[in-house]
């Protein structure tokens, strides 16, 4: 029976790359890792502090009944906001029309891709991220907001910060390109002086977007939760239609669902039966 090797001999045999790297390489690698870790923790601390300060500033002096909002985890709030925003988006009166356009044409419009992504997300179907990215790449600030919330929900704070910045840039471009006599434009346009920075925070953009979707016009109204938003966002036939969607495989993006006319029809049926 061959005696077992000593630990020193095993370790010596494992050092096959010992001569490939010197002490300077090791020190540089360690420094790079330390910087990346420190940068990640610093960004996390900034985001958490910002969330805590914002929630604290919104509380009235005697709001002990509301103090649970301060304790809401960031990823939980993002998940709630993304579900709520997606629900409002698919309830647009033109949503079924946009899905039908996406099903019949190889040329996808930003609004069609946005609505389709929200349907996939609400049905827990893979592919929402691809279609949100497509819509944001075509200029949709709302799609960029959805990506910000999605990455925040996952704890991917660097990606969340990137899409928050993209959403701000896209919304700024939208505001600058609208005609001056458009009422919605005037309501969404940032003040000419003063608090321009706070106008483009993710939370401010989310509130305005939800308010616009609620009212259709008044971007400065408060969003009020309704029983319909608390209910399941997809009726049974619509959820089944999402799960039956055909897919295609992509080397870079994985499995990507494709829109169908059945999905558009079920979405229209559900919209007609909603209160």
Long-range contacts (C-beta under 8 A, 24 or more apart in sequence): 40-157, 40-158, 43-157, 43-158, 43-161, 44-157, 47-74, 47-157, 47-160, 47-161, 48-74, 51-77, 54-203, 74-152, 75-152, 75-153, 75-154, 75-155, 78-149, 78-150, 78-152, 78-153, 78-160, 79-149, 79-153, 81-149, 81-206, 82-121, 82-146, 82-149, 82-150, 82-153, 83-121, 83-122, 83-233, 84-210, 84-225, 84-229, 85-118, 85-142, 85-145, 85-146, 85-149, 85-206, 85-209, 85-210, 85-213, 86-118, 86-119, 86-121, 86-122, 86-146, 86-233, 87-118, 87-122, 87-229, 87-233, 88-210, 88-213, 88-214, 88-229, 89-114, 89-115, 89-118, 89-142, 89-213, 90-115, 90-118, 90-119, 90-122, 90-233, 90-267, 91-213, 91-271, 91-274, 92-213, 93-271, 95-267, 95-271, 96-264, 96-265, 96-267, 96-268, 96-271, 97-264, 99-259, 99-263, 99-264, 99-267, 100-261, 100-264, 102-259, 103-258, 103-259, 103-260, 103-261, 103-263, 103-264, 104-261, 108-134, 109-138, 110-134, 110-135, 110-138, 110-139, 110-140, 110-143, 111-135, 111-140, 112-259, 113-138, 113-140, 113-143, 114-140, 114-142, 114-143, 114-146, 116-259, 117-143, 117-146, 118-146, 119-234, 119-238, 119-242, 119-263, 119-267, 120-242, 120-257, 121-146, 121-150, 122-233, 122-234, 123-234, 123-239, 123-242, 123-243, 125-242, 125-243, 125-245, 125-257, 126-254, 126-255, 126-257, 127-247, 127-255, 127-256, 127-257, 130-250, 130-253, 130-254, 130-256, 131-256, 136-163, 136-166, 136-167, 136-170, 139-170, 139-173, 139-174, 140-170, 141-167, 141-168, 141-170, 141-171, 141-174, 141-205, 141-209, 142-167, 142-209, 144-170, 145-202, 145-205, 145-206, 145-209, 148-202, 149-206, 164-201, 164-202, 167-202, 167-205, 168-200, 168-201, 168-202, 168-205, 171-200, 171-205, 172-200, 183-217, 184-212, 184-217, 184-219, 187-217, 187-218, 187-219, 187-220, 188-212, 188-219, 228-274, 228-275, 234-270, 235-266, 235-269, 235-270, 235-273, 237-266, 237-269, 237-270, 238-263, 238-266, 238-267, 238-269, 238-270, 240-266, 241-266, 241-267
